[in-house]
Structure formats: C-alpha cells, structure tokens
Amino acid sequence: MVAPTVVPKTYGGLHSPPHTDHNTASITTTNGSLVIIDVMTRYDIGATVRPTISGAAITAVTFVTEQIFAPDVGYRISRFKATGTGGTGVITIAHSDQWTCQWAVTEYTHASGQPVLLQTVFAKDETGSATSLTVNLSALRDADSRSHGTFLIIQTEVISPGSGFTQDGQDNTFDSIMREHGGTATAVNATVSAYAINMYGFADEIGAPTVAGGASVAAVARRRQENN
C-alpha cells in the first residue's frame, strides 16, 4: 500500500474585529503537494461572502464546499484545496465580514505526484446533546486511500479523535476545530468528553495520484506486478 503522507501544518485562530483579514503561521510546503485548508469564520449575520485564500506557499486555490451553521450567531465552515509551491509564507484568510477566524491546514504528499481529494461529506448534530459525531463516507476507491476528518464545535472544548484516528492538530482559541487522519474506515468520528453540545464535521477521502481510468498510480503498479 502506498497511501499519501500526512504533513500537519498550522492550526490556529484569531479574533480582531472589526472585519479584518487574518494570517496563519508561516508554513513551508512541498512543490506539487495537496494542501487542505478548512476555515471556520464567525461573520456578520446575513453576510454571504466566503473567505478567499492566498499565500506564497500555495497556488491553484480551489473552493470545494462550505456549510453555514448556527445562523443566529453567524458561522461558516469553508473547505479549500490548493497545490503546494515549495515556498514559505503565511496563508491569508481574507473576508470583509469576519469577526473570528480559525483554521486547520494539512498537507498531503506522495512520491508519484499530487494526492487527490476524492470525496467530502458534511454532517452535523444540533440537538444540543452531542458527545460524539460520525460522518460516513462512501466506499473508498482502493487500498491507497485514507479517511480524514475535520470536526468543529462552537465552544472552547477539546475534541478527541475517534478510535483508529490520529489528531493532526487542534485549535481552541475561541471555539474548537480539530483535524484527524485514519486508515481505511469509512466511518469518521470524534468525541467531546466534558459536556453535550452541537457538533459539526467534514469527512474526506484522500487518495494516491490518479492515472487514466481513475485508479491510483500505486494500484496500477500492483496490478502490473501481479501480471508479470
């Protein structure tokens, strides 16, 4: 199995109203890597503009998806992907209406090229009594894919990775955001232990570089070896 390598980068948060851009800590990326950037912002209620992402360490930034939750307070979680440049610098999260901003930035590398974000699924529990959340992925493409997750709560509380998952990083500056990675499980989960709250989460599948036909480079190489 040749799965992408997880390289944790920066997990943090800032609160500096009124309405300002935020910079992450400086990071250095590998040229051609996949960089996943999850941004949780609290914004003016009714604002519809999502953040924009830029920085010397990344290029080809692409918006993937977002969810607006707790609308009475004004929260948004936005998912972006980018390509590493091999450079060094901060990532600027620009949004004219944001008040607080927290982020999770993780890099994925592979010897055969750029890893691929194959699927992203969002789930939430707004019952006010959640102590865990599971986000279910569809079947993974092949043995070279791995499941990952980003979990959020609107509270300063530690989020613990689910069984079989390892934390990449966490920030509890104002609210809480945690990124984790695991194996080939399609059920991606996390828990909180102090008390019951609302929970939100992204689960995603990140696979090895893709060749024509949709298979990973590593899977094709294995088939060729088996046929020789």
C-alpha positions as CSV (number, residue, x, y, z in Angstrom):
1,M,0.0,0.0,0.0
2,V,1.3,3.5,-0.9
3,A,-1.0,6.0,0.7
4,P,-0.4,9.7,0.8
5,T,1.8,11.0,3.6
6,V,0.1,13.4,6.1
7,V,2.1,16.5,6.9
8,P,0.4,18.6,9.6
9,K,1.0,22.4,9.0
10,T,-0.9,25.0,11.1
11,Y,-3.9,25.1,13.3
12,G,-4.9,28.3,14.9
13,G,-7.3,31.2,15.4
14,L,-7.5,35.0,15.8
15,H,-10.1,37.4,17.0
16,S,-9.6,41.0,15.9
17,P,-12.8,42.8,14.9
18,P,-13.9,44.9,13.2
19,H,-13.8,43.0,9.9
20,T,-10.2,42.2,9.2
21,D,-8.1,39.7,7.3
22,H,-6.2,37.0,9.2
23,N,-2.8,35.4,8.6
24,T,-1.9,31.9,9.7
25,A,1.5,31.0,11.0
26,S,4.2,30.7,8.3
27,I,4.4,27.3,6.6
28,T,6.6,25.6,4.1
29,T,5.1,23.3,1.5
30,T,6.4,20.6,-0.9
31,N,6.2,21.5,-4.5
32,G,3.2,19.7,-6.1
33,S,1.6,18.6,-2.8
34,L,-2.1,18.7,-2.0
35,V,-3.0,21.2,0.8
36,I,-6.4,21.1,2.5
37,I,-7.5,24.3,4.2
38,D,-10.5,24.3,6.5
39,V,-11.6,27.8,7.7
40,M,-14.3,28.4,10.4
41,T,-15.4,32.0,10.5
42,R,-17.9,33.9,12.5
43,Y,-19.2,36.7,10.4
44,D,-21.8,39.4,10.4
45,I,-25.3,37.8,10.4
46,G,-26.6,37.8,6.8
47,A,-23.2,38.1,5.2
48,T,-22.9,35.9,2.1
49,V,-19.3,36.3,1.0
50,R,-17.0,33.4,1.7
51,P,-13.3,33.9,2.6
52,T,-10.6,34.0,0.0
53,I,-7.3,32.2,0.5
54,S,-3.8,33.2,-0.7
55,G,-0.2,32.8,0.2
56,A,3.3,32.2,-1.2
57,A,3.4,28.5,-0.1
58,I,0.3,27.6,-2.1
59,T,-1.2,28.1,-5.6
60,A,-4.2,27.0,-7.6
61,V,-6.5,27.5,-4.6
62,T,-9.9,25.9,-5.3
63,F,-13.1,26.3,-3.3
64,V,-14.5,22.8,-2.5
65,T,-17.6,23.3,-0.4
66,E,-19.0,25.1,2.7
67,Q,-21.7,25.0,5.3
68,I,-23.4,27.8,7.2
69,F,-24.5,26.7,10.6
70,A,-25.7,28.3,13.8
71,P,-27.2,31.1,11.7
72,D,-28.4,33.1,14.7
73,V,-24.8,33.6,15.6
74,G,-23.3,33.6,12.1
75,Y,-20.8,30.7,11.5
76,R,-19.4,29.3,8.3
77,I,-17.0,26.4,7.6
78,S,-15.3,26.6,4.2
79,R,-13.2,23.9,2.6
80,F,-10.5,24.8,0.1
81,K,-7.8,22.7,-1.6
82,A,-4.5,24.1,-3.1
83,T,-1.2,22.9,-4.6
84,G,2.0,23.4,-2.6
85,T,4.6,25.6,-4.3
86,G,7.6,24.5,-2.3
87,G,7.7,28.1,-0.9
88,T,7.3,29.6,2.6
89,G,4.9,32.1,3.9
90,V,1.7,32.8,5.8
91,I,-1.8,31.9,4.4
92,T,-4.0,35.0,4.3
93,I,-7.7,34.4,5.0
94,A,-9.5,37.4,3.7
95,H,-13.1,38.2,4.5
96,S,-14.7,41.6,4.8
97,D,-17.3,40.4,7.3
98,Q,-15.4,38.0,9.6
99,W,-15.1,38.6,13.4
100,T,-13.4,35.4,14.5
101,C,-11.4,33.0,12.3
102,Q,-10.0,29.6,13.0
103,W,-8.2,27.2,10.6
104,A,-6.8,23.8,10.0
105,V,-4.2,23.4,7.3
106,T,-2.8,20.0,6.4
107,E,-0.5,18.9,3.6
108,Y,-0.5,15.6,1.7
109,T,2.4,14.3,-0.3
110,H,3.1,11.3,-2.5
111,A,6.2,10.1,-4.3
112,S,4.3,9.6,-7.6
113,G,2.7,13.1,-7.7
114,Q,-0.1,15.1,-6.2
115,P,-2.6,13.2,-3.9
116,V,-6.3,13.5,-4.8
117,L,-9.3,14.7,-2.7
118,L,-11.8,12.1,-3.8
119,Q,-14.8,12.9,-1.7
120,T,-16.0,15.2,1.1
121,V,-19.1,14.7,3.2
122,F,-20.6,17.0,5.9
123,A,-22.7,16.0,8.9
124,K,-23.9,17.8,12.0
125,D,-25.7,17.2,15.3
126,E,-27.6,20.2,16.5
127,T,-29.6,18.5,19.2
128,G,-27.5,20.2,21.9
129,S,-26.8,16.8,23.4
130,A,-24.0,15.5,21.2
131,T,-20.9,13.9,22.8
132,S,-19.7,12.4,19.5
133,L,-20.3,12.7,15.8
134,T,-19.8,10.2,13.0
135,V,-19.5,11.3,9.3
136,N,-20.0,8.4,6.9
137,L,-18.0,8.3,3.6
138,S,-18.9,6.1,0.6
139,A,-16.6,3.2,-0.1
140,L,-13.0,4.2,-0.6
141,R,-11.6,4.0,-4.1
142,D,-8.8,1.5,-3.3
143,A,-6.3,0.4,-0.7
144,D,-4.2,3.5,-1.3
145,S,-6.9,5.9,0.0
146,R,-7.2,7.1,3.6
147,S,-10.1,8.7,5.5
148,H,-9.7,12.0,7.3
149,G,-11.9,14.4,9.2
150,T,-12.3,17.9,10.5
151,F,-14.6,18.5,13.5
152,L,-15.9,21.7,15.0
153,I,-17.8,22.9,18.0
154,I,-19.0,26.4,18.9
155,Q,-17.3,26.1,22.3
156,T,-13.8,26.2,23.7
157,E,-13.6,22.4,24.4
158,V,-11.1,19.7,23.5
159,I,-12.2,17.4,20.6
160,S,-10.8,13.9,20.7
161,P,-10.1,11.8,17.6
162,G,-12.2,8.8,17.1
163,S,-11.0,5.2,17.6
164,G,-8.4,4.4,14.9
165,F,-7.7,8.1,14.1
166,T,-4.8,10.3,14.9
167,Q,-5.0,14.1,15.5
168,D,-3.2,16.3,13.0
169,G,-3.8,19.4,15.0
170,Q,-6.3,21.4,17.0
171,D,-7.2,25.0,17.9
172,N,-9.3,26.1,20.9
173,T,-8.8,29.8,20.7
174,F,-12.5,30.8,20.8
175,D,-14.4,27.8,19.5
176,S,-12.8,24.5,18.6
177,I,-11.5,22.9,15.3
178,M,-9.7,19.6,15.0
179,R,-8.3,17.7,12.0
180,E,-7.6,14.0,12.2
181,H,-6.4,11.1,9.9
182,G,-7.0,7.4,10.0
183,G,-6.9,4.2,7.9
184,T,-9.5,2.9,5.5
185,A,-12.5,3.2,7.8
186,T,-15.5,4.9,6.1
187,A,-17.0,6.0,9.5
188,V,-15.0,9.1,10.5
189,N,-15.7,10.2,14.1
190,A,-14.7,12.3,17.0
191,T,-15.8,12.9,20.6
192,V,-16.0,15.5,23.3
193,S,-15.9,14.5,26.9
194,A,-16.8,17.5,29.1
195,Y,-20.5,18.0,28.2
196,A,-23.0,17.7,25.5
197,I,-23.1,20.3,22.7
198,N,-23.7,20.7,19.0
199,M,-21.1,19.2,16.7
200,Y,-20.2,19.6,13.0
201,G,-17.8,17.7,10.8
202,F,-16.3,17.1,7.4
203,A,-15.1,13.6,6.4
204,D,-12.9,13.2,3.3
205,E,-11.1,10.6,1.3
206,I,-7.6,11.4,0.1
207,G,-6.1,9.0,-2.4
208,A,-2.8,8.4,-4.2
209,P,-2.3,10.2,-7.6
210,T,-4.7,9.1,-10.3
211,V,-3.9,7.7,-13.7
212,A,-6.2,7.4,-16.7
213,G,-9.2,5.2,-15.9
214,G,-9.5,6.5,-12.3
215,A,-7.2,4.1,-10.5
216,S,-4.3,5.2,-8.3
217,V,-0.8,5.0,-9.5
218,A,0.1,2.5,-6.8
219,A,-2.9,0.3,-7.6
220,V,-1.9,0.2,-11.3
221,A,1.7,-0.7,-10.3
222,R,0.5,-3.6,-8.1
223,R,-1.6,-5.0,-10.9
224,R,1.3,-4.9,-13.3
225,Q,3.5,-6.7,-10.8
226,E,0.8,-9.3,-10.3
227,N,0.6,-9.9,-14.0
228,N,4.3,-10.4,-14.5
